[in-house]
Amino acid sequence: MSIERLREHPVLRYALAVIAAGATIAALIPLRFLIEPLPSPPLLLMVMVVAWLAGFGPAIVSVIISALALDYWFVPPLGALVTTWHEAASVVSFIAIGTGVAWLTATRRQVEDDRQALLVRERASRASAEAANRAKDEFVAMLGHEFRNPLSAIVSAVQILERVGTQDDASRHARDVVARQAKNITRMVEDLLEINRIATGKIRLDLQRVELADMVRHCLATLAGRASAHRVSLEAAEVWVDADPVRLEQIVVNLLDNAVKYTPAGGAIHVRVSREGTHAVLRVRDTGVGIEPDVLPRIFDLFVQGEPGAIRGRRGLGIGLAVVQRLADLHGGTIDAASDGPGRGSTFSLRLRSVAPAPARMSRGRPAVAPAPRRRIVVAESDPDLRAILRSLLETSGHEVSDTADGPEAFATALRTRPDVMLIDVDLAGFDGYELARRLRMAPEVKATRLVALIGWGRADDIDRARAAGFDLHATKPLDDDALAEILGR
């Protein structure tokens, strides 16, 4: 029987006390002439054991039994109960000491039980929190995946409309609105996935020597369309930093985009790049809605936003600045915000350690992608809208395109048409894109076909899995025109 079950049965607890006291006394009586004048330590040890196993009450019973036995068998005159002051003093002293030992031992056992209970609860809470965190990570990844397919269809449809062109101002304006809002949604999804990757430690920096002012100019050019209604000025000195170019661009774009988002049309945005001591400093100052004093200390926390009524229709998820702070931390830098209050604008300052200039300054711009030659392409995509849009987009570029909806059909189509390129959604029905790639790599008819995985999740393990399955390239949805042209031009 376990100790826990013993402690749950009062009768057994007190029976243990009586049995333990009786057994100890029976063992000591034959030895009384050897242990005199110190017969009490073995009895006190027995009291401690009873208190630890059965609790304070049973231990007191064992104390009383031991006190009586001590007086009768061990304290002169033997064979009599409390006939002298000497015997009375001995009994009282033993009971007092035994009670103290029982209380201390029982209390220590209770503390240990409480500690064990707290440890069990802590482990259960940790396991629950870890399970909830994993579920959150999976939910965020699934959310990104589910958004990517419709976004891919929208972005590709807008690209087709841009190629077709129209002289109707209303239609052109509507197309521009769709394109702009699709980019906004794409940025929100990417921010959500990015903060999740940062939190789980899945981001690794590729540090290079980067000229900060050149990076800022590039980002301003990227946002020129969105900032066309604002007065944007740049004051930039040449200063170099060690940074991951992709992540640094993400920081700068988020800061500039935040200024544009919260500055009304006609407002001013001033961007300054300078060297201050051993640091490169980027400051983005705007004349926008400003930041409430109670919000300012929390502005870099997740899902924290400024005043909702200031510029309606221009709010996001409150993730962009949290991404900025975490990326700045990963670079060993700092980011801070300042504002004099609502309606008085705000200033965001990024500080990174400056370094010596690179030996040879390289152009950051993406090289122009040459038009791809006409190719035979198979699109294997489970989403019917995205499949149709991708086919139209590729056909308007002059390619010969076949499309399929599942793995078995895609395999048969590839063997029949022997395409130059296959764009394969990894979540196909029948058998998925990974299995399709493995089967195609074993077919001599399509040995020279370039296989491109279309990934909606965008997780590192999905990319590794695509490489292991035999894909030559991977592309994360949504596909823009430049990315598609680069894939086909290789």
PELINMO-V621042 format. One record per pair of residues at least 12 apart in sequence whose ideal C-beta (glycine too) atoms are under 8 Angstrom apart, sorted by sequence separation. I is the first residue (numbers start at 1). J is the second residue. D is the distance in whole Angstrom. If there is no record, write none. Layout:
<<I,J,D> <I,J,D>>
//
This chain:
<<47,59,5> <50,62,5> <75,87,5> <220,232,7> <271,283,7> <295,307,8> <336,348,7> <337,349,8> <379,391,6> <391,403,5> <410,422,7> <424,436,6> <475,487,6> <68,81,7> <162,175,7> <256,269,8> <270,283,8> <271,284,5> <272,285,8> <305,318,4> <335,348,7> <336,349,5> <390,403,7> <424,437,7> <453,466,4> <28,42,6> <161,175,5> <220,234,6> <270,284,8> <271,285,8> <292,306,7> <303,317,7> <304,318,5> <335,349,7> <410,424,7> <437,451,5> <473,487,6> <28,43,7> <47,62,5> <75,90,5> <256,271,7> <269,284,7> <270,285,5> <291,306,6> <292,307,6> <303,318,4> <335,350,5> <379,394,7> <388,403,8> <402,417,6> <46,62,6> <47,63,6> <71,87,5> <75,91,8> <269,285,7> <270,286,8> <290,306,8> <302,318,7> <303,319,7> <321,337,8> <334,350,8> <335,351,8> <387,403,5> <437,453,7> <453,469,8> <158,175,6> <162,179,8> <217,234,7> <269,286,5> <289,306,6> <302,319,6> <304,321,8> <333,350,6> <334,351,5> <377,394,6> <402,419,7> <473,490,7> <24,42,6> <25,43,8> <216,234,7> <268,286,7> <269,287,8> <289,307,6> <304,322,8> <333,351,5> <387,405,7> <410,428,7> <422,440,7> <453,471,4> <458,476,5> <24,43,6> <47,66,7> <71,90,7> <217,236,7> <267,286,6> <268,287,5> <303,322,8> <333,352,4> <451,470,6> <452,471,7> <455,474,6> <46,66,7> <70,90,7> <71,91,5> <158,178,6> <216,236,6> <267,287,5> <302,322,5> <332,352,7> <333,353,7> <433,453,6> <451,471,5> <452,472,7> <453,473,7> <454,474,8> <455,475,7> <456,476,8> <70,91,7> <157,178,8> <158,179,4> <267,288,6> <289,310,4> <300,321,5> <301,322,6> <331,352,6> <332,353,6> <384,405,7> <407,428,4> <409,430,7> <433,454,8> <451,472,5> <452,473,5> <453,474,4> <454,475,6> <455,476,5> <456,477,5> <21,43,8> <24,46,4> <288,310,8> <289,311,6> <299,321,6> <300,322,6> <328,350,6> <377,399,5> <379,401,6> <381,403,7> <406,428,5> <407,429,7> <408,430,5> <450,472,5> <451,473,8> <452,474,7> <453,475,7> <455,477,7> <43,66,4> <68,91,8> <213,236,4> <263,286,4> <288,311,8> <376,399,7> <377,400,7> <378,401,8> <379,402,7> <380,403,8> <381,404,8> <382,405,6> <405,428,8> <406,429,4> <407,430,4> <408,431,7> <450,473,7> <452,475,6> <454,477,6> <67,91,5> <70,94,6> <154,178,7> <155,179,8> <158,182,7> <213,237,7> <262,286,7> <263,287,6> <264,288,7> <300,324,7> <328,352,8> <374,398,5> <375,399,5> <376,400,5> <377,401,5> <378,402,5> <379,403,4> <380,404,5> <381,405,7> <382,406,7> <405,429,7> <406,430,4> <407,431,4> <422,446,8> <21,46,7> <213,238,6> <259,284,5> <263,288,3> <264,289,8> <300,325,4> <372,397,7> <374,399,6> <375,400,7> <377,402,7> <378,403,7> <379,404,7> <380,405,8> <407,432,6> <411,436,6> <454,479,7> <20,46,6> <40,66,8> <43,69,8> <213,239,7> <258,284,8> <259,285,8> <262,288,4> <263,289,8> <324,350,8> <371,397,8> <374,400,7> <376,402,8> <378,404,7> <380,406,8> <407,433,7> <410,436,6> <414,440,6> <43,70,7> <67,94,5> <155,182,5> <211,238,6> <212,239,5> <255,282,7> <259,286,4> <262,289,5> <372,399,8> <380,407,7> <418,445,6> <419,446,7> <422,449,6> <424,451,6> <426,453,5> <66,94,7> <67,95,5> <154,182,5> <211,239,7> <212,240,7> <256,284,6> <407,435,6> <411,439,6> <415,443,6> <418,446,6> <420,448,8> <421,449,7> <422,450,7> <424,452,7> <426,454,7> <20,49,7> <21,50,8> <211,240,5> <212,241,6> <227,256,8> <255,284,5> <259,288,7> <380,409,8> <407,436,5> <411,440,7> <414,443,8> <420,449,7> <421,450,5> <422,451,5> <423,452,5> <424,453,6> <425,454,5> <426,455,6> <427,456,7> <437,466,8> <441,470,4> <20,50,5> <40,70,6> <210,240,7> <215,245,7> <219,249,6> <223,253,7> <230,260,6> <252,282,7> <380,410,4> <415,445,5> <419,449,6> <420,450,7> <422,452,7> <424,454,6> <426,456,8> <440,470,7> <39,70,6> <63,94,8> <64,95,7> <67,98,7> <151,182,6> <155,186,7> <209,240,6> <210,241,6> <218,249,7> <222,253,7> <226,257,7> <414,445,8> <415,446,7> <418,449,7> <421,452,6> <423,454,6> <425,456,8> <434,465,6> <438,469,5> <63,95,6> <66,98,7> <209,241,8> <210,242,8> <310,342,8> <378,410,7> <411,443,8> <414,446,5> <434,466,7> <437,469,4> <438,470,6> <17,50,5> <209,242,6> <210,243,5> <215,248,6> <219,252,5> <223,256,5> <227,260,5> <230,263,6> <380,413,8> <390,423,7> <433,466,8> <437,470,4> <16,50,6> <151,185,6> <208,242,7> <215,249,6> <219,253,5> <223,257,6> <226,260,5> <239,273,6> <435,469,8> <437,471,5> <39,74,4> <63,98,4> <151,186,6> <207,242,5> <208,243,7> <210,245,6> <230,265,7> <231,266,7> <233,268,7> <235,270,7> <236,271,8> <239,274,7> <300,335,7> <307,342,6> <378,413,6> <414,449,7> <434,469,4> <452,487,6> <62,98,8> <63,99,6> <207,243,6> <208,244,7> <212,248,8> <216,252,6> <220,256,7> <229,265,4> <230,266,7> <231,267,7> <232,268,8> <233,269,7> <234,270,8> <235,271,7> <236,272,7> <237,273,6> <239,275,5> <378,414,6> <426,462,7> <433,469,8> <16,53,7> <17,54,6> <207,244,6> <208,245,6> <215,252,6> <219,256,6> <223,260,6> <229,266,7> <230,267,6> <231,268,4> <232,269,5> <233,270,5> <234,271,5> <235,272,5> <236,273,4> <237,274,5> <300,337,7> <16,54,5> <36,74,7> <147,185,7> <151,189,7> <205,243,8> <206,244,5> <210,248,6> <230,268,7> <231,269,7> <232,270,8> <233,271,7> <234,272,8> <235,273,7> <237,275,6> <299,337,5> <59,98,8> <60,99,7> <63,102,6> <205,244,4> <206,245,8> <230,269,5> <232,271,7> <234,273,8> <235,274,8> <241,280,5> <378,417,6> <14,54,7> <21,61,8> <25,65,7> <62,102,8> <206,246,8> <240,280,7> <426,466,7> <450,490,7> <13,54,4> <17,58,4> <21,62,4> <25,66,7> <32,73,6> <148,189,7> <239,280,4> <296,337,6> <376,417,6> <378,419,5> <13,55,6> <16,58,6> <17,59,7> <20,62,6> <24,66,7> <32,74,6> <60,102,6> <147,189,5> <205,247,6> <227,269,7> <296,338,8> <376,418,7> <377,419,6> <380,422,6> <381,423,7> <383,425,7> <14,57,7> <18,61,7> <22,65,7> <59,102,4> <296,339,6> <376,419,4> <377,420,7> <378,421,8> <379,422,8> <380,423,7> <382,425,5> <13,57,7> <14,58,5> <17,61,4> <18,62,8> <21,65,4> <25,69,4> <29,73,6> <203,247,8> <262,306,6> <375,419,8> <376,420,5> <377,421,5> <378,422,5> <379,423,5> <380,424,5> <381,425,5> <13,58,5> <17,62,4> <21,66,6> <28,73,8> <144,189,5> <180,225,8> <375,420,4> <376,421,8> <377,422,7> <378,423,7> <380,425,6> <382,427,6> <7,53,8> <28,74,8> <56,102,6> <59,105,7> <143,189,8> <180,226,7> <291,337,7> <375,421,6> <377,423,7> <382,428,6> <6,53,7> <7,54,7> <14,61,6> <18,65,7> <56,103,6> <59,106,6> <264,311,6> <382,429,6> <424,471,8> <6,54,7> <7,55,6> <17,65,8> <21,69,8> <25,73,7> <144,192,7> <262,310,7> <291,339,4> <293,341,6> <380,428,6> <143,192,7> <144,193,5> <262,311,6> <290,339,5> <292,341,7> <3,53,6> <51,101,7> <56,106,4> <261,311,7> <290,340,7> <291,341,8> <292,342,6> <43,94,8> <47,98,5> <51,102,4> <55,106,6> <220,271,7> <290,341,6> <291,342,8> <50,102,8> <51,103,8> <140,192,6> <141,193,7> <262,314,7> <290,342,5> <423,475,8> <44,97,7> <48,101,6> <52,105,5> <140,193,7> <261,314,5> <289,342,7> <290,343,5> <380,433,7> <40,94,6> <44,98,6> <47,101,5> <48,102,8> <51,105,4> <52,106,8> <55,109,8> <261,315,8> <289,343,6> <290,344,5> <43,98,7> <47,102,5> <51,106,5> <141,196,7> <216,271,6> <261,316,7> <290,345,6> <291,346,5> <52,108,8> <140,196,5> <194,250,7> <290,346,6> <380,436,7> <40,97,8> <44,101,5> <48,105,5> <52,109,5> <216,273,6> <288,345,6> <47,105,8> <51,109,7> <287,345,4> <288,346,7> <137,196,6> <286,345,5> <136,196,8> <213,273,4> <285,345,7> <286,346,6> <212,273,5> <285,346,8> <286,347,8> <258,320,6> <285,347,4> <137,200,6> <191,254,8> <257,320,7> <258,321,6> <284,347,7> <283,347,6> <284,348,5> <423,487,8> <283,348,7> <216,282,7> <254,320,4> <283,349,5> <421,487,7> <254,321,7> <282,349,7> <283,350,8> <421,488,6> <212,280,5> <281,349,6> <282,350,4> <254,323,6> <255,324,6> <281,350,7> <187,257,7> <212,282,6> <254,324,5> <281,351,5> <280,351,7> <279,351,5> <280,352,5> <250,323,7> <251,324,5> <279,352,7> <280,353,7> <381,454,7> <250,324,8> <279,353,6> <280,354,4> <276,351,8> <278,353,6> <279,354,6> <251,327,5> <278,354,6> <250,327,6> <251,328,6> <275,354,6> <247,327,5> <263,345,8> <247,330,7> <248,331,7> <247,331,7> <251,335,8> <262,346,7> <244,331,7> <259,346,8> <243,331,6> <242,331,8> <259,348,8> <390,479,8> <399,488,7> <241,331,8> <258,348,7> <394,484,8> <393,484,7> <397,488,8> <255,348,5> <255,350,7> <252,350,8> <251,350,7> <195,302,7> <243,352,7> <241,352,4> <242,353,7> <377,488,8> <241,353,7> <241,354,6> <242,355,5> <369,482,6> <372,485,6> <375,488,6> <240,354,6> <241,355,6> <371,485,7> <239,354,5> <240,355,5> <240,356,7> <366,482,7> <369,485,5> <372,488,4> <240,357,5> <369,486,5> <372,489,4> <240,358,7> <371,489,8> <238,357,7> <245,364,7> <370,489,6> <369,489,6> <195,319,5> <191,316,7> <192,317,6> <194,319,8> <198,323,7> <205,330,6> <191,317,7> <205,331,7> <192,319,6> <195,322,6> <203,330,7> <188,316,5> <191,319,4> <195,323,5> <198,326,5> <187,316,8> <188,317,5> <191,320,5> <194,323,5> <198,327,7> <188,319,7> <195,326,7> <184,316,8> <191,323,5> <198,330,7> <187,320,8> <212,352,7> <209,355,7> <211,357,7> <218,364,6> <211,358,8> <218,365,7> <209,357,8> <209,358,4> <215,364,7> <211,361,7> <214,364,6> <210,364,8> <160,389,7> <153,383,7> <156,386,7> <152,383,8> <153,385,4> <157,389,5> <160,392,6> <164,396,8> <153,386,4> <156,389,4> <160,393,6> <163,396,5> <149,383,5> <152,386,5> <156,390,6> <159,393,6> <150,385,8> <150,386,8> <153,389,5> <156,392,8> <160,396,6> <149,386,6> <152,389,8> <156,393,5> <152,390,8> <202,460,6> <193,458,6> <186,478,6> <182,478,8> <149,456,6> <148,456,4> <146,456,8> <148,458,8> <145,456,4> <144,456,7> <145,457,5> <144,457,7> <145,458,8> <144,458,6> <142,457,8> <141,457,5> <141,458,8> <141,459,6> <159,480,8> <156,478,7> <159,481,5> <155,478,4> <156,479,7> <154,478,8> <155,479,7> <152,477,4> <155,480,6> <151,477,7> <152,478,4> <151,478,4> <152,479,6> <148,476,7> <149,477,6> <148,477,4> <148,478,6>>
//
